[in-house]
Amino acid sequence: MAKRSERSSVATARARLSRERGAVRKDWGGRLPFALVYPNSYRIGMSNLGLQVIYRLLNAKPDVVCERAFYDPPPAGERADTVVTIESQRPLADFPVVAYTLTYEIDYYHVVRSLQAAGLPALAAHRDERHPLVIAGGAAVITNPMPLSDCFDAFVIGEVEPILDQLVETIREGIEGNRDDLLAALATVPGVFVPALGAPGGVERQWVREIGETEAMSAVLTDDTELSNMTLIEAARGCGRGCRFCIAGYVFRPPRYRPLEGLLDQVERGLESSPRVGLLGAAVADHPDLPELAVEAARRGAQVSVSSLRVDNLSPALLGVLSEGGTRTVTVAPEAGSERLRTKINKAVGHDQILEAAEKVGAAGMRRMKCYFMVGLPEEEDEDVAEMARLGREMKERLDAAGHGTELVMSVGPLVPKPATAYQHLPQTDARVVDGRLRMLRDAFKGTGVVLRGDSPAWARIDDICSRADRRLTSAILSMPDNSRASWMRAAADWGLDGPLPWGEGPMPWSGVDTGITARFFNREWDKHLRSKFTIACPPPEIGCKLCGVC
């Protein structure tokens, strides 16, 4: 069975490699090999810009070789294939370093299972010098690395660029020696958390001060991905809008925008491989040069897409470029249906602005307008949901008036209170309440032509457990027979993670991570929620600000 599984994995990896453009294949001689693992399918992982950036950065080092691996979840009841890398089809156990990039907490189950499928002990305490050093970084663990702290030898907290040279050199010097000595050396690298040693003084999040001195763009293109043959370019990092639920608006502060000329240079290089270019960023719509960037990129032959836009600064010129480039869906995020709730969550977007945005999208002839909303927000009432339904119907009327048949998709998900946000201390709204509010919307949109897509309240609960649990989560996952909702909730109950707050009582598990934001600021933001007060957006970096503590 194991041999058959390995042959299947090798054949799949070779087939994927044959359809790629840009993969880096290096001889291992004299180099430090890294296996870079994305704990989900190849199709999803290859659309992840973070994975591509780390792959590019590591392979840019002449004395390092980095290869990619993915975990394709098996069908229910079937055994997972052995995990091998795309480039050389070697198993993870052959690598001295196995590095995971973790974007979504819901993939934590896949982390544990991928290690097991690779024939490696899932618990760090069961590994020694005979096994790879297993490390992790990424958006999911910046705020709370504790749920998988029994699984990993070390975590990188924050953005890796400022510490990458020191991190690689520390690993190189210690990888062939005593594992405890290596872990002690890693703990001295800024932003590195070693669970076995703890962090009595806290771990400070790392972030790039001069974003223009770095670049983030796709290294490998393939048809076999969600964003087929599209060069992804990070135009902006962080967000200064300060929505009180949004992790990107807190732990990727301050907002930083890449200079126009540098972005156009990346567009030119991307065009050598594909005409399709995707501009990404948590606040890409706030980039001061976005319309000019999109127009000039299109002039140079690019088919431009933008990850998301804002209803309060939609430019007809930008919409025109997107439409001409083949973009058929415009995505915006009003988040809450009522003015009252938008004020509370610090979403400074008015009712009329949302309707005007729908008019512009309809006039541009887009095929679809997709809007992200949430239910289960703090202090939400049924009337807020009724207002969301009325808003959706009014938006659909504005779209229809343009005469292009633009579809309105309302994507509504339950709030998952995230660590290091203003709502980090709150219990999640009961799934039965959330389900009832989704039913209200389904009933309200019958016969209107509005398409409602609602996320599962049950899986949102699991997401909450994964996001705010402590180190018991790894043991809970190890006890699970499969990745079903029933197994999750049974394991959560068995390990005491199913209470109103996933970590139970006591300090929040992520209290040892210093994101730079002061506790006073978080308390002030919650107080402003209660008083329905806005907080101003982050000013430009040259102006400076001391409000939250990061800058």
N, C-alpha and C positions, 0 to 999 in steps of 0.2 A: 504493500500500500504506500509506504513512504517513498520508494523508488518511483512508483507511478506518479505520485504527487509531484516529485521533483522534476520528472521529465515533462509533465504538463506545464509547470511553472517556467521551465527553461524555454520550451517551445513558444509559450505566450510572450515572454520577454523578448525573444529574438524577433518575433513577428512585429511587436510594437516598435522595436528599435529600427526595423527596416522601413517603417513608415514615418520616421522622425527626420527633422532637419535641425541640425545644430547640436546634437548630442556630442559630448566630449568623451573620447576613449583614450586613456593613458595607460602606458605600461606601469606596473606597480613598483618597479625597481627603484629603490632609494626614496620612495615617496610614502607619505602617511595616508593610508586609505580611509575614507569616510564613506559609510553607507547612509545616505540621507533618505529617511523614511517618511512617507505621508500615509497616515493610518486610515486610508479609505481607498476607493477604487482609483485606478489609473485615470479614468475619464474625469473624475472630479479633481484629483490631485494635480493633473497637468493644467488645470485652469487656475491654479493657486499661484499668484505672483510671488508670495513669500518663499515658496519652495524654489522657484526659478531663480530668485535673487541669491539665495544662499548657495545654490548649485553653481551659479556664475562666479560668486565671490571666492568660493573654495577652489574651484578649478583655475582661477586666475593665478593662484599660487603655484609656482613651478615645482615645489616640493610636496604638493598635496594632490591626491586623486580623489574625486568625489563621484559616486555613482548613486542613482536613484532607485528606490524600491517602494512598492505600494502594497497595500493589503486589500485584496478584492474579497469582500465578505462573501462566504459561501452561501448557497441556498439553504433554507431551513433543513436541519437533519443531516447535512453533508459536512464532511471534514474539509477544513481550509487547506489550500495548496501550500507547499513550502514557499517561504518568501525568499526570492532571489532578486538581484539587481538587474536593471534594464541593460546596462552597458556590457557587463561581463558574465551575467547570469550566475554569479557566485552567491551562495547563501550568506545570510547576515553573520553567521558564526565565523566566517572567514575574515571579517573586518575587525581591526583593532578598535574602531570607533563606530558606534551606531547612533546617529543623531536624528531625533524625531522633530518634525515641525508640526505643532498642534494649533489648529485654528478654531476648531469647534469642540466644546466639552463633550458633546454627545458621542464623539469618536473615542472617548477614553476606553470603552469596551474593546474597540479594535486594537488599541495599543497593547493591552494585556494579551489578547488572542494572537496578535501578530508575533509577539515574542515567543509565545508557546509554539506557534506554527513554524517558527524558525529554529526550534529546538533549543531555545535559551530559557533559563529560569526567569520567570516573570518578576520575582522579588530580588531587589538589589542585594539583600543579605545573603542570598544563595549563590551569588556570583563572585568570582575572584579573578586573579590574573589570567586564568585560563579562558576567560570570557571577554567579550568586547566591553569597553567602557560605554555605558548607555546614557546619553544625555538628551535634553529636550529644551526647546524654546518655542516661541510663537505667541500669538495673541491670547490663546486660551489660558496660558500659565503665567502671564505677566502679573496678574493680580492675585491668583491663588494657585500656587504649585502644590499645595498640600494633598489634594485628592489622590495624586499618583506619586507621592513622595516615597512610598515604600517600593516603587517600581524603578525609579531612576536614580542614577549615581549623582547627577548634577542637573541643574536647570540654569538657563540663561534668562535673566529677568530684564526684559526690555528689548531694545533694538541692538542687533549684534554688531553693526559696523564699527562702533567705537572701540570694541574690545576684541575683535576677531583675531588680530595679529597676536595679542598676548594669550588668548585662549588656545590658539593652535600651537604656539610655541610651548606653552605649559604642558599640553598633552604630549607633544613630541618628546619633550625632555623626560617625561615620567611614565610613558605608556608601557615600557618594557621593564619597569621596576616594580616595587611594592605598591599594591593598589591603595593602601591607606596613605602612603606618602603622596601619591598622585592626587588623591581627594583633598588632602590638606593643602597641596599647592593650588589646586583649582579654587579652593575657598578664599584664596587671597586675590583672585582676579575680580575686579569690580563687577558687580551685577550677577555674580555666579553664586547660586545657592546649592549647598551640598547637604542634603537631608540628614545624612549620617552624622554630621557635625553640628547641625542646627545653625541658627543665625541669631545669637544673643544680641548683637548690635543692630540687627535688621539688614536687609539687602536693598540696596538703592537701585531703582530702575535706571537703565542706561538709555540715552537718547542722543540722536545726531543733532548737534548744534547748527552746523552749516550744511543744510540739505543739498545745496548746489554743488558741493564737493563729492557727492555720491551720485549713483544712478541706479534705477531699479526698472528693469525691463526684461521681457521674456528672453530666455536663452535657447529654448527648444520649442519648435512648432510641430504640430501633428494634427491630422484629421480626427484622431480618436479622443476627442475631448469636448467638453461642454462649449468651449469657445474655440471652435475649429479654426486652425491656421490663423489666429489673430495674435499680433504682437501686442502684449500688454505693457503699458508704460505707466508708472506711478507719477502722476502730475502733482499730487499734494499728499501730505502726511499729517495726520492729526486733524482735529476740528475744534474751533473756538466758539461754537454756538452754545455749548453748555446745556444741551438737553439733559434733564436730570436722570434719565433712565439709561443713557448711552455710554457704554464703556469706552468707545472710541473718542468720545468728547472729553473724557477724563484722563485715561492712561496713555494717550498718545499726544497729550499737550506738550508744547504749544503747537498751534497749527503752523505748518511750514509749506511753502510753495516753491516748486522747482522753477528756475529762471526759464523764460521763454526760449532763448536761443539754445540752451542745453536740451530742452524737450524737442525742439525741431531737429536737432542733430540726431536724437534717438529715433524720431519718426523717419528720417532719411535712412538710417541703418535698418530699421524695421521693414522699410519698403523693398530692401534687397531680398527679403524672404517672402513677403506677402503684402498685398495692398491693404489688408485689414489691420486697423490700429485701434486699440481700446485704451482710453484714458481713464485711469483709476485713482481713487483716493476717497477717504471718508468724507472730505469736504471738497471734492474736485470741482463742484459747481461754484465754490467760493474763490477759485483761482482768479486773481485779478485779470489775467490775460487769456482766460479760457475761450471767449469768442474769437479773439485774434488767432490763438493757437489752432483752433478747429478749422477756421477759414483758411489759414496758411497751409495747414497739413493737407486739406482737401485740394488746394491749388497745386500742391506738389504730387498729387495722385493718390492720396490716402483715402480709404473709405473709413470714416471716423465714427467710433461709438464712444459714448460716455456712460460710466457705470450708473450714475444717478444724477438727477438735477434737482433744483429747488424751485418751489412754486413762486417764490417771491423775487426771483431774478432770472426768469426764463427769457432768453433773447431770441427774437424771431430769426435773426441771422444765424444763430447757432442751430436752431431747429431746422432751418433750411439746409444747412450743411449736413446735419445728421440724416435728414430725409434723402438728400441726394446721394449720400454714401451708403444707403441701403438700410439704415436703422428704421425699424418698423415699430419699436416699442420705446416709449418714454416712461422712465420710472421716477416717481417722486414719493415723498414720505410725509404727508401731513400728520400722521401718527394718532391724532385724536380727533373725534368728530365735532366736538363742541369747543367754542371759544374759551369757555371756563376751564376745561381740562388742558387745552393747549397752553394756557397761561400757567397753570400749575406745573406742567412738565417743562416749562421754559422753551416751548416751541413758538417762537415769535412769528406766527403766520396767521393772517386774518382770513375770515370767511370769503371776502370778496377777492382776495389774492388767489385763493384756491380756484374759484370759479373763473377768474381771468386766465389762470394757467390752463384750465381745460379749454377755454376758447382758443388760446394760442396753439395748443397741441392739435385741436381739431382743424384749425385753419392751415396748419402745416401738412395736413393730409396723412398723419400717422395712422398706422393700422391699430395701434393699441396704446392706451394710457394705463399704466399700472401704478396703483397707489397703495402704500403700506400704512396700515393702521394697527392699533393695539386695543385690546380689551383687557380688563383686569387691572387697570391703572389705579393708584391710590386715590381714594375718595370718589371713585367712579360711581355713577348712579345710572339707573335705567334710562333716564332722560338724556344722558350724554350719548348713549348708544342710539336712541331714537334720533338725535340730532345727526349722528353719523349716517344713518339711513337717509335722512332728508338731504344731507350734503351730497351723498352718492347719487341720488336721483337728480339733483340740480346739476351736478357735473355731467351726468349723462345727457341731460337736455342741452347743455352748452356744446358738448361734442357732436350731438346729432344735428344741431343747428348749422354746423359747418358743412354738412352734406357729404362727408367723405366716409361715413360708416365706421368711424373710430370706435373700437370696443373699449369699455371701461372695466378694468379688473380691480376689484377691491380685495387685497390680500390682508387678512386680519389675523393676527397672532396674539396669544396670551402674553402678557408681560412676564418676563423672567428677571427678577431683581438680581442684578449682577454685583459682584464684589467691587469695591472702590468706586461706587456711584452713590448718588444721594439717597438711593433706595436700598442700599446694601443691607440695612438692618430690618427690612420689612418682611413679614410672611407673604408668600405668594397667594394671590386670590384663589379661593377654593375652585377646583376644576368644575364642580357642578354649577357654580355661579357663572363661570366663563362660558360653559356649554350653553347655559340658558340665554346668554347675551348673543352668542353666535346664532342660536335659533331665532332670536328676535330679528337679526339681520337677514337671515334666509327668508323669513316670512315677508319682511319689508321689501325685498328685492324681487319677489315673484312677479313675473310678467313685465318687469321694467327694462330688461335687456342688460342689466348690471350683472357681471360675473363675480360671484363671491367665492373666494378661496380661503378657507379657515384652517389654521394649524390646529393640531390635536392638543387639547388641554392636558391629556394624559402624558403625552411626550414632552410637553412644556414643563410638567412637574418633574420628569426625569432629568431634563436639562437643568432645572433648578438644583436638584440634588447633586448633579455632577459639578455644577459651577461653585456651589458654596459648601460642599462637604469638607470634612477633614480627612486624615490619612486612612480612615476606615474604608474609604471607597474602593481601594484596590482589593482588599479582602472580600468586600461584597461582590465585586466583579468575578473574582476567582471562584466564588461559591455558586455562580449562576450557570445553569445548564445551557442557556441560549440567550439571545439578545431581544427577547420578547418583552412587552410591557409587563406582563404578569411576572416574569422572572426578575425584572428590575424592582418592582414594588415589593416582591417577597424578600429579596435580598436587602433592600433598604430597611424593611421592617426588622429583619433578623439582626442587622448591624446598627440599629438605632438611628437611621438616617432619614426616617419618614416623618419626623415631627414638623411643626410649623416652620421651624428654622432647621435646615439640614444638618448643621453642626451641633445642634442641641443647645446647651447652656454654656456660659463662659465666654471668653474672648473670641472674636471672629478668627477663623484659622489663618486668614491672610494678614493678620496684624503685623507680622514680621517683614512684610514687603513695603518698602517706602517708595510710593509712586511720585512723591514730591508734593502732593496735595495735602494740605494740613487738615487735621481733624476739625479744626474750627470752621474751615470752609465747608466741609461736608455738613456740619451741623447747621451752618447758616443757610445752605441750600435747602435743607429739609424744612427749616423754619419759613423760608420764602415760599416753598410749596404750600405750606399750611395757610400762609397769608396771601396766596395768589399774587406773588410779586415776581417780576422778571429780573434776571441777572444779565447785564450787558455782555455781548460777545467779546472774546479776546481782541484787544487792539493789535495793530501791526507790531511786529517784533521791535522795530526801530523806536516805537513810542515807549514800550516797556510797561510792565504791570506787576504788582506785587499782591494781587487779590487772592489767588489760590495757593501760592507758594512755589510753583514750579519754576517760574522765570526769575 
